[in-house]
C-alpha cells in the first residue's frame, strides 16, 4: 500500500486530477507531511506543458478534507516563530493554485472543514456532491482561532462580506444545498456525475475565459463604501457580542480581519489576516477549546469499561415509566432515533399529557428547521403507550422516571423483574437516590443501573450512566452504546450521592445561599457567575430548576457530605411561602411577566429574616467562594474514583451545567490558574469550614492534567 496521501493522474490530455486519500485514516487532514506532498504535486503541475485544467477530489466517500491537523496546532505556542512559519507555509501552497495557467475545480462530496474549505476557496470553482455527509464549514472560531489560510479574505470575495462574517464568526457548517444558495459552490450535482460535470465546467470556462475573470475578482478589493463598511461591521460586531458576551476573542478577531482586509487587494488582506491570526494561536482559550474537541472525540469512542472484550447488546425495544417532563423527554429522544418505545403512566390522562409534550417538542424542532413533518410522523410510528406495565414483557430496557421516592421506585422494580425478559436492563433516571441500594430490590443487580438524563432532555446532551456496586460491565457497555445511539453523550459514573454533576454543582448553589444570608445581593451573585462565563447565575438557576427541587436534592447531597455543607434557611422559607421559582411565577425573582426574572420587592422581608448579617462582600471573595468549593468537590470525585479521568469531570460539567468552555472545564481552569495559587487562595477561607479545605491531591500535585 502506498504511503502517499495524494495521487496525481490525468483524466484527459491536459486535465490533471489530484486525489487526496490519506492512508490508514478515516479523514484527510492537512498535516505537515501532506503539505509537503501538495508542494510536490504543485511543482509537477507548474512544469506541465499545455495544462488545460486541474481537479481536486477525495478518495474517501463522505470525506473531503477535515482541515488542519489539530494535534500540530495544539502544540504551537502563542506568537511563536513556528506558528508564523506554519501559517505562511499553508498560505504559500494554497496560493499557488491561484497562479496555475488554467481553470481549476474542486469536487466536494463529503465533510469539507477549516483548512479544507480554505484550499477549496483558492480554486476557481467548487462543485458539491449529493453524499449525505457533504457539508462545508470554517469552524475555526469554535476552537479559539480564525481561518488563517485565507478564509477571512477569499470567502468575502466569493459570497460578500455580510454572509462571510456570519459564516466565519458562527463557525457553523452548511449542507450542499445551502452552500449553493450562499454562492460558496458553483452547483450541486449527483455524486456519480461529479467528474463529468467538472470536465464540462473546465471546458466551458476555458472556452469563455470566465475562469480568468473569477480569479481576477478574488484578487481585488471588495469595494465597500465607507458607509457600507461602517454599517455592515457595526451590526455584525453587535451580533457577535450578543452571542459571545465578549468571552471569546476569536469571532471578534475574525470580524476585524474581514473588515480591515476586504477593501484591500487579496495579497494585502492576507497579511491582515495573519496579523489577527497569530495572537490567537496557542492562547489559553484556544488550547482549552481544542482540548474539549479531543475530549469529545474520546467520549465518542469510549465503551465505558476497561475490558475491551466486552461487547454491548443492541436494545431494540424500550419502555419508559412515567410520562412527566423527564419520562416524556426520554421517550422523545428514543423515538426520534427510530427506537420502538412504550411510554407508561398510571392514567390515560397522564399518558396523553406526556405524548402532547413529545409532539410539542418535535413541532418546535420543525419550526427551527431541525426536523421535518415526515420525520415527526416516522418518530410517532415508533411510539406505543400503555397504563399497564404488564405489557412490558418484551422490553429489553426499561427506564423508570417516576416520582423521586425510593419506596415507590423499588416497589416498581420488584414488580418489573417478574414481567420483563430475564436479560432485560432496568434503569433509573433518579438524580439523588442510591443505585446500589435500589439494586438490592431486584434479583439481578448486575442488570440494574442509573441512566440520569438532564432536563430539558431535548437540548441536554449529557447522560450519566451510573454504575452500582454490582452493575456488570456488559450492562454498562450496553447502556453507553445505547445512549450514544439516541444522540446523547454518556459518561460513566460510580454510584455516590449526587453522582457527578449534581455532586459538584450543589456546593456552588449552597455557597450562593450562604453568601445571600451573609448580605450578598442576588443580582450581583448572578452577574459574577455570568461574567465568569456561566450561562446563568446560581440564583436564576435555582429558580429555573425549582426551589423545592433544589431544597430536596440539596439536602440529600448536603446530608451525605455534612462535614462540608453549610445549613441555610432561605430555600426552606421560600418553599414554605409557595415561591418555588419559575414554575410558580415567583422564587428569588418574579416571573409574572414571563420567563425573564424581574426584581421582586416581596423577596426582601423573607431574605431579611434569614440573613445572619449584612456586610459588603468583595467581588473577588464572592467569585472565589462560588467556584472554589466546586473545584474541591471535583478533586474529591477524582480521588474517590467516581469517574475514570479528569476529562470526565470537565466534560460532565460542560455538558451538564454549561460550565464555560473557554475555561476548558473546572479542572483545566484550575491548571491554568495554578494549583499552588489556588491553594493559597483557599487558605484565606479555611476558617469558614472544611468546604474550603484543599484536598491532598491539590496540595501534592502540580496539575490535574499532564503538562
GUPA-755941 format. One record per residue: residue in three letters; x, y, z of N, C-alpha, C in turn. Coordinates in steps of 0.1 Angstrom, whole numbers, plus 5000, padded with zeros to 4 digits. Layout:
BEGIN
ALAXYZXYZXYZ;...
This chain:
BEGIN
UNK500849885000500050005000500950125000;UNK500550224991501350354991501150435004;UNK502250495008502150585019501850725016;UNK501750755003501350884998499950915001;UNK499651045004498251085006497651144993;UNK498551184984498051244972498451164960;UNK497551154950497751084937497551184926;UNK498451194917498251284905498151204893;UNK497051214885496951154872496251244863;UNK496151204850495551294840494351214834;UNK493151274837491951204833491651234818;UNK492251334812492151364798493551434795;UNK493851444782495151514779495051654784;UNK495951694793496051824798495151854810;UNK494351754814493451774826493951684838;UNK494551754847495151684859494151664870;UNK494251554876493351524888494251494900;UNK494051564911494751534924493651464933;UNK494051344937493151264946493751264960;UNK493051314970493551314984492951194991;UNK493751104995493350985002494350945012;UNK494351005024495350975034495250835039;UNK496350755038496350615042496150595057;UNK495450485060495250445074494550555082;UNK493650625076492950735083491550745077;UNK490550775086489250795081489050935076;UNK490051025079489951165075491151205067;UNK490951305059492151375052492451505060;UNK493651515065494051635072495251695066;UNK495451825068496451895061497651905071;UNK498251795074499451805083500651845075;UNK501751855082502951905075503451805064;UNK503351675066503751585055502851595043;UNK501551615045500651635034500951765027;UNK501251865034501651995028502851975019;UNK503751895024504951865015504551805002;UNK503551705003503051644991502451744982;UNK501651834988500951934979501952014972;UNK503052054979504052134973504752054961;UNK504951924963505551844953504551834941;UNK503351814943502351804932502251934925;UNK502252044932502152174925503452204917;UNK504552154921505752164913505652094900;UNK505051974901504751894889503851964879;UNK502752024885501752094876502352214870;UNK503252284878503752414873504752394861;UNK505352274861506252244849505552164838;UNK504252134840503552064830503152154818;UNK503552114806503252204795501852174790;UNK501152274785499852264779498852214790;UNK498952264802497952224813496652294810;UNK495552214809494252264805493252284817;UNK493552214827492652224839493152134850;UNK492752164862493152094874491952064883;UNK491751934887490651894895491251834908;UNK490651884919491051824932489851754938;UNK490051624942488951544948489451464959;UNK488551394966488951304977488751154973;UNK489551074978489350924976488450864986;UNK488050944996487250885007485750925006;UNK484850835005483450865004483050945017;UNK482351055015481851125027482851215034;UNK484051225028485151295034485951365023;UNK485951505024486851575015488151605023;UNK488151715031489351745039488751795052;UNK489251735063488751775077489451895082;UNK490451945075491152065080492552045084;UNK493152135091494552125096494552015106;UNK495751975109495951875120495951945133;UNK494951925141494751995154495851955164;UNK496451835163497451805172498651895170;UNK498951915157500052015154499752155159;UNK498552195157498152325161498152345176;UNK497752235183497652245198499052265204;UNK500152215197501452225202502152355200;UNK501552445192502152575189502052665201;UNK503052755202503052855213502552985208;UNK502053075217501553205212502653285205;UNK502253335193503153425186504553375183;UNK504753245184506053185182506353185167;UNK507653175164508153175150507653055143;UNK507452935150506952815143505452835139;UNK504652915146503352945142503253035130;UNK504153125129504253215117504653125105;UNK505653045107506152955096505052865091;UNK504252805101503152715097502152795089;UNK501852915093500852995086501253035072;UNK502553085071503053125058503153005048;UNK503452885054503652775045502252735039;UNK501252735048499852705043499452805033;UNK499652935036499253035026499953015013;UNK501252975014502052965002501552854993;UNK501352734998500952624988499552644983;UNK498652704992497252724988497252834977;UNK498052944979498153044969498653004955;UNK499452904955500052864942498952804933;UNK497852754938496752704929496152824921;UNK496152944927495653064920496553114909;UNK497753054908498653104898498853004887;UNK498152894888498252794877497652854864;UNK498152824852497752884840496552824833;UNK495552784842494352714836493252714847;UNK492052684843490952684853491052564862;UNK490552584874490752474885489352454891;UNK489052334895487852304902488052204913;UNK487252214923487352124935486052044935;UNK486051914938484951834939484751794954;UNK483751854960483551834974482351744976;UNK482651624980481551524982481651454996;UNK481851545006481951495020482251615028;UNK482651585041482951695050484151775045;UNK483951905044484952005040485052115050;UNK486052105059486152195071487452265071;UNK487452385077488652465080489552475069;UNK490752425070491752435060491352375047;UNK490452275047489952215035489152315027;UNK488352385035487552495028488452605023;UNK489452635030490352745025491152695013;UNK491452575012492052525000491052534988;UNK489852494991488852504980488552644975;UNK488752744984488452884980489552934971;UNK490652874971491752914962491552864947;UNK490652764946490252714933489252814926;UNK489152804913488252894906486852854908;UNK486552724909485152674910485152564920;UNK483952554927483752444936482452374933;UNK482452244932481252164929480952084942;UNK479752074947479351994958478651874953;UNK478851754960478151634956476851614965;UNK476251504963474951474970475151374981;UNK476451334985476651244996476051315009;UNK475251235017474651295029475551365039;UNK476851325038477851385047478551505041;UNK478051555030478651665023478251795030;UNK479151865036478951995043480252075043;UNK480052205043481252295042481252395054;UNK482352415060482452505071483852555074;UNK483852665081485052725086484852735101;UNK485152625108484752625123485852675132;UNK486852745126488052775135487652855147;UNK486652945146486353025158485852945169;UNK485452825166484952735177486152665185;UNK487352685179488552635187489452745190;UNK488852875190489552985196490553055186;UNK490453025173491353085163490453145152;UNK491053185141490253225129490853155117;UNK490153155106490753085094492053165090;UNK493153095091494453165089495153135076;UNK494453055067495053025054494153085043;UNK493753215046493053285035491553295036;UNK490953215046489453215046488853345049;UNK489453425057488753555061488853655049;UNK489753625039489853715028489253665015;UNK489353535012488853485000487253475001;UNK486753425012485353405013484553535011;UNK484953645017484153775014484153814999;UNK485253774992485353804978484553704970;UNK484153594975483353494968481853524971;UNK481453544984480053554987479653684993;UNK480553774994480253905000480553915015;UNK480954025020481354035034480354005044;UNK479054045043478054015053477853865055;UNK477653795044477453645045478753585051;UNK479853635046481153575051481353595066;UNK480953705071481053735085480253635093;UNK478953615089478153525097478653385096;UNK479153345084479653205082480853185090;UNK481753275091483053255098482953275113;UNK482153385117482053415131481253315139;UNK480253255133479553145140480253015139;UNK481052985129481752865127480852745123;UNK479552775119478652665116478852615102;UNK478752485100478852425087477452435080;UNK477452425067476252425059476252305050;UNK475052255047474952145037475152195023;UNK475252095014475552135000474552234994;UNK473252204996472252294990472352434995;UNK472552455008472752585014474052655009;UNK475052575007476352625002476152684988;UNK475352614980474952664966474152794967;UNK473252794977472352914979473253034983;UNK474253014991475153124995476153164985;UNK476353074975477353104965478753054967;UNK478852964978480152914981480552804970;UNK479552734965479852634955479152674942;UNK479652634931479052674917477752594916;UNK477752474920476552384918476652264926;UNK475452194928475352064935474951964924;UNK475751864923475551764913475551624919;UNK474851524913474951384918476351334919;UNK476651274930478051234933478651154922;UNK477951064915478450984905478751064892;UNK478251184891478451264879479451384881;UNK480051384892480851504896482051514886;UNK482751404883483851424874483451474860;UNK482351414855481851454842481451604842;UNK480851654853480451794854481651884855;UNK482751834862483951904863484651924850;UNK484651824842485251824829484451924820;UNK483151924821482252014813482552154817;UNK482652184830482852314836484152364831;UNK485252284832486552324828486552364813;UNK485952284805485852314790485152444787;UNK483952454794483152574792483852704796;UNK484452704808485152824813486452854806;UNK487052744801488352764793487952834780;UNK486852794774486452854761486052994763;UNK485353024774484753164776485753254782;UNK486753204789487653284797487153334810;UNK485953284814485353324827486253294839;UNK487053184838487853154849488853264853;UNK489353334842490253444844489553564852;UNK488353584848487653694854487253664869;UNK486953534872486653494885487953504894;UNK489053464888490353474896490753614898;UNK490553704888490953844890490053904900;UNK488753874901487853934910488253894925;UNK488853774927489253744940490553814944;UNK491253864935492553934938492254074942;UNK491154124939490854274940490154304953;UNK490154424958489354464969487854444967;UNK487154424977485654404976485054534972;UNK485454644977485054774972483854834980;UNK483754804993482654865001482955015003;UNK481855095003482055235006482255255021;UNK482655375025482855395039481655365047;UNK480455415042479155395049478855245050;UNK479055175039478755025039479654955049;UNK480854995049481854935058481454955073;UNK481155075076480755115090479455035094;UNK478455035085477154975089477354825090;UNK477954765079478054615079478754565091;UNK479854625095480654565105480254615119;UNK479554725120478954775132477854675137;UNK476954645127475854555130476454415134;UNK477454365126478054235129478654235142;UNK479354335146480054335159479054325171;UNK477954395169476854395180476354245181;UNK476154185169475654045169476653955175;UNK477853965172478953875178478953895193;UNK478954015198479054045212477853995219;UNK476654005213475453955219475553805221;UNK476153735212476253585212477353545222;UNK478553605221479653555229479853625242;UNK479053735245479253815257480653865260;UNK481453865249482853915250483753805256;UNK483353685258484153585264485153515254;UNK484853535241485653465231486253565221;UNK487553575221488153685213488153645198;UNK488153515194488353475181487253535171;UNK485953525174485053585164485253735162;UNK485553805172485853945171487053975162;UNK488153885164489353905157489053865142;UNK488253765140487853735126487153845119;UNK486253905127485454015122486354135118;UNK487354165127488254275124489154245111;UNK489554115110490354075099489554095086;UNK488354055086487454075074487354225071;UNK486954305081486754445080487954515075;UNK489154485080490354565076490954515063;UNK490554385059491254335048490454335035;UNK489054335036488254315025488354425014;UNK488754555018488854665009490354675004;UNK491154585007492554585002492654474991;UNK493754484983494054374974494254244982;UNK493954124976494054004983495353984990;UNK496454014984497753994990497954075002;UNK497454195003497554275015496554225025;UNK495354185021494354135030494854005037;UNK495653925031496153805037497153845048;UNK497853955046498753995057497954045069;UNK496854115067496054155078495454035085;UNK495053925078494553805084495653745093;UNK496853735088497953675096498153755109;UNK498153885108498353975120497253945130;UNK496053915126494953885136495053735140;UNK495553655132495553505135496653465145;UNK497853525144498953475152498753495167;UNK498153605172497953625187497053515192;UNK496153455184495153365189495853225190;UNK496853195182497453065182498153035195;UNK497752915201498352885214497852955226;UNK496853045224496353115235495653015245;UNK495453065257494752975267493452925262;UNK492653025257491252985253491352885241;UNK492252915232492352815220492752675225;UNK493752675234494252545239493052475246;UNK492252545254491152485261490052435251;UNK489752515241488752465232489252345223;UNK490452345220491052235213491052105222;UNK491352125234491252015244489851965245;UNK488852045245487452005246487151925233;UNK487651965222487451895209487951745211;UNK489151735216489751595218489051525229;UNK488551585239487851515250486451465244;UNK485851545235484651495229484951375220;UNK486051385213486351265204486551145213;UNK487251155224487451045233486150985238;UNK485251075242483951025247483150955236;UNK483351005224482550945213483050795210;UNK484250765214484750625212484850545225;UNK484550605236484650535249483550425251;UNK483950305254483050195256482450205270;UNK483050275279482550285293483150185302;UNK483950085297484549985305486049965301;UNK486849905310488249885307488449765299;UNK487649665300487749535293487349545278;UNK488249545269487949565255487249455249;UNK487149335256486449225251484949225253;UNK484549315262483049325265482349395253;UNK481449335248480649385236479249425241;UNK478749535237477349585241476349505233;UNK475149495239474049435232473249555226;UNK472549525215471649625210470349615216;UNK469849735220468549735227467449795217;UNK466649705212465749745201464349785207;UNK464049745219462649775224462849835238;UNK462349955240462550025252461250065258;UNK461150055272460050105279460350225288;UNK459550315289459750435298458550445307;UNK458750445320457650455330457750595336;UNK456650665335456550805340456450895328;UNK455250955326455151045314455251195317;UNK455951225328456151365332457251425323;UNK457751535327458751605319459951525315;UNK460451445325461651365322461251245314;UNK460251175317459851055310459451085296;UNK458751195294458351235280459651275272;UNK460551345279461751375272462551255268;UNK462751165277463451045274462850965263;UNK461550955263460750885252460950955239;UNK460851085239461051165227462451145221;UNK463451135229464851115225464950985218;UNK464250885223464350745217463650735203;UNK462350785203461650765191462150855179;UNK462850965182463451045172464550975165;UNK465150875172466150795166465650665161;UNK464350645160463750525155463750405164;UNK463850425177463850315187462450295191;UNK461950175190460550145194460450155209;UNK459550245213459450285228458050285232;UNK457750225244456450225250456550315262;UNK455650415263455550515274454350475283;UNK454650465296453650425305453450525316;UNK452250535321451950605333450650555340;UNK450250605351449150535359447750565353;UNK447650675345446350715339446550755325;UNK445450735317445450775303445650925302;UNK445151005311445351145311446851185312;UNK447551115321448951145322449751105310;UNK449350995304450050945292449751045281;UNK448551095279448151185269448951315270;UNK449151365283449851485285451351465281;UNK451851345284453251315280453451315265;UNK452551255258452551245243452451385238;UNK451551465244451451605239452751685240;UNK453451655252454751725254455751685243;UNK455751555240456651505230456451565216;UNK455151575213454851635200455151785199;UNK454951855211455251995211456752025209;UNK457551935215459051955213459351935199;UNK458851825192459151795179458651905169;UNK457451965172456952075164457852195165;UNK458452215177459352325178460652305170;UNK461052175170462252145161461952165147;UNK460752135142460352165128460452315126;UNK459952395135459952535133461352595131;UNK462352535138463652595137464552515127;UNK463852425119464552365108465352245112;UNK465152185124465952075128465151935126;UNK463951945121463151825119462151855108;UNK461751755101460651765091459351705096;UNK458251735089457051675092457051525090;UNK457751485080457851335077458651265088;UNK459651335093460451275104459551265117;UNK458751365119457851365131456951245130;UNK456351225118455451115117456150975118;UNK457350975113458150845115458450825129;UNK458750925137459050915151457850865159;UNK456650925156455450885163455050745160;UNK455450695148455250555144455950455153;UNK457050505160457850415169457250425183;UNK456250505186455750525200454450435202;UNK454550365214453350305219453050355233;UNK451850355238451550395251450750295259;UNK450850295272450050195280449850255294;UNK448950205301448850235315449050105324;UNK449550005317449749875324451149825321;UNK452049825331453449785329453549635326;UNK452449565327452549415324452749405309;UNK452449505301452749495286454149515283;UNK455049525293456449545291457249415290;UNK456449305287457049175287458149155276;UNK458149235266459249225255460249335255;UNK460249415265461149535266462549485270;UNK463549535262464949495266465549595275;UNK465049715276465449815285464249895290;UNK464149905303463049985309463750095318;UNK463350225315463850335322462750395331;UNK463050395343462050455353462250605355;UNK461150675353461250825355460050875363;UNK459750805374458650835383459050935394;UNK458150955403458451045414459651015422;UNK460451115426461751095433461451045447;UNK461050915448460750855461461250715461;UNK462250685469462850555469461950435470;UNK460950445479460050335482459150315469;UNK458750415463457950405451458750335440;UNK459950375438460850325428461150175430;UNK461550145442461950005445460749905443;UNK459549955447458349875445458149845431;UNK458349945422458149935408459149835402;UNK460349845407461449755401461149605405;UNK460649585417460249455422459249395413;UNK458249475409457149435400457649405386;UNK458549495381459049485368459849355365;UNK460649315375461549205373460849075370;UNK459549065374458848945370458048955357;UNK458149075351457449095338458449095326;UNK459549165328460449185316461249065314;UNK461949045302462748935299463848915310;UNK464448795311465448775321466648855320;UNK467048885307468248965305467949115303;UNK466749155305466449305304467249385314;UNK467549505309468249605318467149695324;UNK467249715337466349805344467249925348;UNK466750045345467550165348466650275354;UNK467250355363466550465370467150595365;UNK466150685363466550825360466750915372;UNK466850855384467050925396468251025395;UNK468051135402469251225403469751225417;UNK469151155427469651165441469751035448;UNK468950925444468850805451469950705448;UNK470450635457471550545455471150425446;UNK471850405435471650305426471950165432;UNK473050165440473450035447472349995456;UNK471750085464470650055473469450005466;UNK469050075455467850025448468049895441;UNK469349865437469649735430469349625439;UNK469449645452469249535462467749485461;UNK466849555455465449515454465249425443;UNK466249405434465949315422466849195423;UNK466449085416467148955416468448965409;UNK468549055399469749055390470349205391;UNK471049235402471549375403472649405392;UNK473149295386474149315376473549385363;UNK472149365362471449425351470749555355;UNK471149615365470549735371471549855371;UNK471149975366472050085366471250215366;UNK471950325368471250455367471450505352;UNK470450575347470550645334470050785336;UNK470850875341470451005345470551105334;UNK469351135328469251235318469051375325;UNK469351475317469251615322468151685316;UNK467551775323466351855318466851985312;UNK466352025301465351955292466151855283;UNK465551735283466251625276466451655261;UNK465551725255465651765241466951835238;UNK467451925247468552005245469851965252;UNK469751885262470851855270471551725265;UNK472851735262473551615256473951515266;UNK474151555278474751465288473851355293;UNK474251235295473651135302474651065311;UNK474351065324475250995334474850845335;UNK475750765331475450615332476050575346;UNK475150555356475550535369475750385372;UNK476950355376477350215379477150185394;UNK476250095397476150045411477249945414;UNK477349915427478449825431478449685424;UNK477249645420477149515413476749525398;UNK476649645393476349655378477549595370;UNK477149515360478149445352478749535341;UNK479949495337480549565325479649555313;UNK478949445311478149425299476949525300;UNK476349545312475349645313475849785310;UNK476949815316477549955314477849975299;UNK478549885293478849895279477649905270;UNK476549835273475349835266474649965267;UNK474550025279473950155281474750265275;UNK476050255275476850355269476650365254;UNK476650245248476350235233474950285230;UNK474050245238472650275236472450435237;UNK473050485247472950635249473450705237;UNK474550665232475150725220474350705208;UNK473650595207472750565196471550665195;UNK471150715207470050805207470550955207;UNK471750975203472351105201472751175213;UNK473051105224473451165237474951135239;UNK475551205249476851185253476951115267;UNK477350995267477350925280478650945288;UNK478550955301479750955309479450855321;UNK480350755322480150655333480650705346;UNK479750695356479950745370479650635380;UNK480550625390480250535401479150595410;UNK478450505416477350545425477850625437;UNK477250745439477550825451476550935451;UNK476250995463475251095464475551215454;UNK474551245446474651345436475351305423;UNK475951185423476651135412477751225408;UNK477851275396478951355392478551505392;UNK477651545383477351685380476751745393;UNK475651685398475051745409475851755422;UNK476751655423477651655435478551775435;UNK479051805423479951925421479152055421;UNK477952055415477152175414476652225428;UNK476252135437475552175449476452255458;UNK477752235459478552325467478452465462;UNK478352485449478252615443476952685446;UNK475852605445474552655448474352685463;UNK474952595471474852605486475652735490;UNK476852755484477652875488476953005484;UNK476152995473475353115469474353155479;UNK473753045485472753075496473453125508;UNK474553075512475353125523475753275521;UNK476153305509476553445506475353535507;UNK474153485502472953565503472653605518;UNK472753505526472453525540473453605548;UNK474653615542475753705547475553845543;UNK474653865533474454005528474654035514;UNK475053925506475253955492473953975484;UNK474054055474472854085466472653975455;UNK471453925453471253815444471653855429;UNK471453975425471754015412473254025410;UNK473954065420475454075419476053935419;UNK475553845427475953705426475853645412;UNK474653665406474453615393475353685383;UNK475653815384476553875375477953825376;UNK478353805388479753745390479853615383;UNK478853535383478853405377478853415362;UNK477953505357477853515342479153585336;UNK479753675344480953735340482053635339;UNK482053535347482953425347482753335334;UNK481453345329481153265317480053165319;UNK479453155331478353065333477153115325;UNK476353015320475153065312474153135320;UNK474053115333473153185342473753185356;UNK473353275364473953275377473253175386;UNK473853155398473253045407471853075413;UNK471553205414470253245419469153215408;UNK469453265396468553235385468453085382;UNK469553015383469552865381468652795391;UNK468752845403467852785414466452805410;UNK466052925406464652945402464252865390;UNK465152845381464752765369464652615372;UNK465552565380465452425385464252405393;UNK463852495401462752485411463352485425;UNK462952575434463452585447463152465456;UNK462052405453461652275461462652165457;UNK462952155444463852055439465252085445;UNK465652205444466952245450467052205465;UNK465952235472465952215486466052065489;UNK465251985482465251835484466651775480;UNK467051805467468251735462469451795470;UNK469451915473470551975481470651915495;UNK469451875501469551815514470151675513;UNK469851605502470451475501471951485500;UNK472451575491473851585489474551645502;UNK473951745507474451815519474451715531;UNK473451635532473451535543474651435542;UNK474851385529475851295527477251355529;UNK477451475527478751545528478551655539;UNK477951625550477651725560478851795566;UNK480051735565481251795571481651925562;UNK481151935550481552045542480352115536;UNK479152095542477952165538477552275549;UNK477052385545476652485554475152495554;UNK474452485565473052495565472552635563;UNK471552655555470952785553469452775554;UNK468752895556467352895558466552935546;UNK467153015537466453085527465652995518;UNK466152885513465352795504464152745511;UNK464252705523463152655531462052755533;UNK462452875536461452985538460753015525;UNK461453015514460753045501459852935497;UNK460252815499459352705496458152705505;UNK458352735518457152745527456252855522;UNK456752965516455853075511455253045498;UNK455552925492454952885479455752945467;UNK456853005470457653055459458652955455;UNK458352875445459152765440459952795428;UNK459952925424460752965412459952985400;UNK460552975389459953005376458552935374;UNK458452815379457252735376456052785383;UNK456252865394455152915402455053065400;UNK455853125392455853265389456653355399;UNK457153295409458053365419458953275426;UNK460153325428461153255436462053365442;UNK463253365438464153475442463653605434;UNK463253575421462853675412461353655408;UNK460753755402459353735398459353705383;UNK458453605380458253565366456853585361;UNK456153675368454753705365454553755350;UNK455653825345455553885332456353805321;UNK456753685325457453595315458653525321;UNK459453455313460553375319461753455323;UNK461753575320462953665324462653715338;UNK463453675348463153705361463353855364;UNK462453915371462454065374462654075389;UNK463254185394463354205408461954205415;UNK461854145426460654135433460754195447;UNK460154305450460254365464459754285475;UNK458854185472458354095483459353995487;UNK460453985480461553895485462253955497;UNK462354085498463254155508462954105522;UNK461654105527461354075541461753925544;UNK461553835534461953695536463453685537;UNK464153755528465653745529466153805542;UNK465553915546466053985558465853885570;UNK464753805571464553715582465653605582;UNK466253575571467153465570468653515571;UNK468853645570470253695570470853695584;UNK472153645583472953635595473653765598;UNK473753855588474453975589474254055576;UNK474854165576474854255563476154315562;UNK477054265553478354325552478654345537;UNK479554425534480054435520480954325517;UNK480654255507481554135503482154175489;UNK483454155488484054195476483754095465;UNK483854145452483554065441484553945441;UNK485853975444486853865444486453755454;UNK485953795466485553695476484353615471;UNK483353675465482253605461482553505450;UNK483453555440483853465429484653345435;UNK485553365444486253255450485353165457;UNK484453215465483653125473482553055465;UNK482253105453481353025444482052915438;UNK483252935432483852835423484852745430;UNK485552795441486552705447485952585454;UNK484752595461484152465466483852365455;UNK483452415443483252325432484452245429;UNK485552325428486852265424487252155435;UNK487152195447487452095458486651965456;UNK485351985454484551865452484951785440;UNK485351855429485751785417487051705420;UNK487951765428489151685432488751565440;UNK487851575449487451465457486851355448;UNK486051395438485451295429486551215422;UNK487551285418488751215411489451125421;UNK489651175433490451095443489650965447;UNK488350975447487450865451487250765439;UNK487750805427487550715415486050715411;UNK485350815413483950825409483850825394;UNK484850895387485050885373486450845370;UNK486750815358487950745355489150845352;UNK488750965348489851065345489351205345;UNK490251305346489851445347488951485336;UNK489151435324488251485313486851455315;UNK486551345323485151305326484451415334;UNK485251465344484751575352484451705344;UNK485451745336485351865328484151855318;UNK484151745311483051735301481651715307;UNK481651655319480351645326479851775330;UNK480651865335480252005339479952085327;UNK480752075316480452155304479152115298;UNK478851985297477651935291476451945300;UNK476751925313475651915323475152045328;UNK476052145330475652275336476052395328;UNK476752365316477252475308478452545314;UNK479352475321480552535326481252595314;UNK481852715316482352795304483452715296;UNK483152695284484152625275485452695274;UNK485452835275486752905274487652865285;UNK487152815296488052775307488452625305;UNK487852555296488152415294487652315304;UNK486752365313486352275324486952325337;UNK486452285348486852335361488352295364;UNK488652175360490052125363491052195354;UNK490752215341491652285333491752435337;UNK490652485342490752625347491752625359;UNK491652525368492552525379493952515375;UNK494252425365495552415360496152545354;UNK495252615347495652745342495952845353;UNK495052855363495352945374496552905382;UNK496852775383497952715390497452665404;UNK497652545407497152485419497852545431;UNK499052585430499752655441499052785445;UNK498652855434497952985436496652955442;UNK495952855438494552825443494652785457;UNK495552695461495752655475495952775484;UNK496752875479497052995486495753075488;UNK494953085478493653155479492753085489;UNK492752955489491852885498492252905513;UNK493452925516493952945530493153065536;UNK492853165528492053275534490653245539;UNK490153135532488753105535488552975544;UNK489752915547489652795555488952805569;UNK489052925575488252945588486752925586;UNK486252935573484852925571484352775572;UNK485252685571484852545572485652455562;UNK485352325563486052225555485752235541;UNK484652305537484352315523485452395516;UNK486252465523487352545517488752485520;UNK488752355524490052295527490552215514;UNK491652265509492252195497492452045500;UNK492251965490492451825491493951795491;UNK494251675495495651625494496151635480;UNK495251595470495651595456496051735452;UNK495251835456495551975452496852025459;UNK497151975470498352025477499651955472;UNK499551835467500751755464500951735449;UNK500051775440500251765426500351905419;UNK501151905408501252035402500052075393;UNK499351975388498251995379497451875378;UNK496151885373495251775372495551705359;UNK495951775348496251715335497751715333;UNK498251615325499751615322500051745315;UNK501251795317501651925311501751905296;
